[in-house]
Amino acid sequence: MGTMRVGLITIGNELLNGFTLDRNAAWIGQQLLAAGIKVDIHHTIKDDFGEIYDTLEYQWSRWECDHIIVTGGLGPTVDDITVSAFFEYFDDSEEFDKEYWNQLKERFKKLNFKIPNLNKNQAYKSKKGIMIPNLIGSARGLHYFKSHSSGFKSAVKMFKGEQRKVHFYALPGVPKEMQSMFNNYVLPQIEKTNKHKVICRSIRTTGVPESVLQEKISDLIDNYKEICDIAFLPHRMLGVDIRITSIDNEKIEELISLIVKRIKKYVYGFDTDKLEEVIANLFIKNNLTISTAESCTAGLLGAKLTDFPGSSSYYKGGSICYSNELKISDVNVDKKLIDKFGAVSEEVAGALAEGIALKNSTDIGIGITGIAGPDGGTEKKPVGLVFVGIFYKNNLYIKRYNLTPNRNTNRELTVILCLNEIRKILKSS
C-alpha cells in the first residue's frame, strides 16, 4: 500500500463569500502535518445537499482518499444539512436519541437557558455510523466506513480483510468544538492506519526573494525530486520557508545540510523558529542588553523584542520619539544634527542608536527613523525611506531602506529588517 491519502471538505457559504476565513482547514492541515500526515486534496463548498454528496463521492472514488474529514453544517439551523447528506450518501437513517436529548436539556438548564426545539435535530443518531462525542458543544460528529470494492460497511460491523476501508468524519464548523473532536477522536483514528509517516522540515530564511533562493539550489531540487518534495513558502513580511517533505528522514537531513551550506547567510532557523526568538536566545546566550529609540515604527520593535518570557533580562526599555523635541530631550540627539540633515537621515538614526544605548547603559542601541507614509515624502526623501542605526561594541552600523508606499507594511518590514541585521551582526561578531 502507498502513502495514505487524506481529503478535507470545509462547508459554508460564509467561507466562499469571504465573510469567514477558513481557519479550520489551516488548523487541521497543521495538526496532520505535525503528525507526519499530509492533506492531499481540499474542497471548500457551499451549504448544498447535492454538492456535499458529490464532493464526498469525488474524494472517495476519484482521489481514493483513505480518510475524508468534513467540517461545518452540523448545527440546528436550516442551513446545517451535512447530516442529511451523510445519511443519504451512506444509505443510513436516523433515530431519536432520548438519552442524549435529556443530557442536552440538562446542559442548557445548568446555564439557565431553556433548550430551543431546534436543538432536537442534534439529538438524533445514526443507525449505521458511529457518533463522535462533542465534549464542548451539542452537535455530535459522525464516523462512517466505506469499502472501495464492495460498498458501504457499517462502522459497528468493521472487519479485517483484504478490502481497503475509507474513513469519513463529519465534524462541526465551530473551531473549539471541531478541534476537541479532532484531537480526541479523529487524529487517533488516522494515526492507527498511518503506515508511512511523512516527515516535514522547514528551513527558515529572511532577507532574500524566493526566486534567488530557488536559483541557488535548483540543482539540489532536481537531484532530490524523486525522494523529497520541496516547496517555497513566502511569508507576508520578507521571509521564505523552504519546506522539505519525504518519508525518508535520512535524505531530508542530507538535503537540509546541502541547502544550508549554499544559503547559510539567509538562514535564521528551522521548522517553527521565529526570528525574534532566535535573536532573544542570542542576547541571552551572549549576556547582552538592548534598548531602542523608535520614531516611525512607534514601539513595534520593542514589542517584538518582548514577545517572550524572560525578555526583561535583555531588553531594558526604549523611547518612542516620534517628535523632534523628544529625539532631542529624551535621547540626547543634537538639535544641530536634525537641522542640518533632517530627522530622517542616517546621521539621526546613528545618533538615536548611540544615544539610547548610552542613556540606558545597554550593550546594543537601536535607532529607527523614516517616512512611513502615506504622506510626508519628498523627491529626495520619498515615502518608504527608512534608516536603521545599530550601535554595538562602539561600532555604528547604518542601514538605508527604500520600502513601499504602504504605511503599515513599511513599519512591519522595518522591524523584520532590523531584527535580521541584529542577527547577522551578532552571528559574525
Secondary structure, 3 states (H helix, E strand, C coil): CCCCCEEEEEECHHHHCCCCCCHHHHHHHHHHHHCCCCEEEEEEECCCHHHHHHHHHHHHHHCCCCEEEEECCCCCCCCCCHHHHHHHHCCCCEEECHHHHHHHHHHHHHCCCCCCHHHHHHHEEECCCEEECCCCCCCCEEEEEEECCCEEECCCCCCCCCCCEEEEEEECCCHHHHHHHHHHHHHHHHHHHCCCCCEEEEEEEECCCHHHHHHHHHHHHHHHCCCCEEEEEEECCCEEEEEEEECCHHHHHHHHHHHHHHHHHHEEEECCCCHHHHHHHHHHHCCCCEEEEECCCCCHHHHHHCCCCCHHHCEEEEEECCCHHHHHHHHCCCHHHHHHHCCCCHHHHHHHHHHHHHHHCCCEEEEEEECCCCCCCCCCCCCCEEEEEEEECCEEEEEEEECCCCHHHHHHHHHHHHHHHHHHHHHHC
